[in-house]
Amino acid sequence: MPLPEESGGPTVLVNDTVNDTLNELDDTVNDTLKHRWVHIIQAVENKPGIRMRELVDTLKVSEITVKRDMRKLKKLVEFRGTQKTGG
């Protein structure tokens, strides 16, 4: 899954079953991590196209942490690049 900083485009929510998918994820994931994941999902819901830097600033974690979280949430959130207009 390409990440926003790699392609420069927006990040969008692709699945409305947030709670179901989070519950399917490894049950041993600690509450802090789940809490951060919920904040990432809410940020993308509230602001489709949010940039990596905004997530880093909002969550007060490192960029690599957000990248790792985004990889774990790839069932819910994906990068969608800008549309090609041709010419």
Buried (B, 14 or more C-beta within 10 A) or exposed (E): EEBBBEEEBBBBBEEEEBEEBBEEBEEEEEEEBEEBBEBBBEBBBEBEEBBBEBBBEBBEBEEEBBBEBBEBBEBBBBBBEEEEEEE
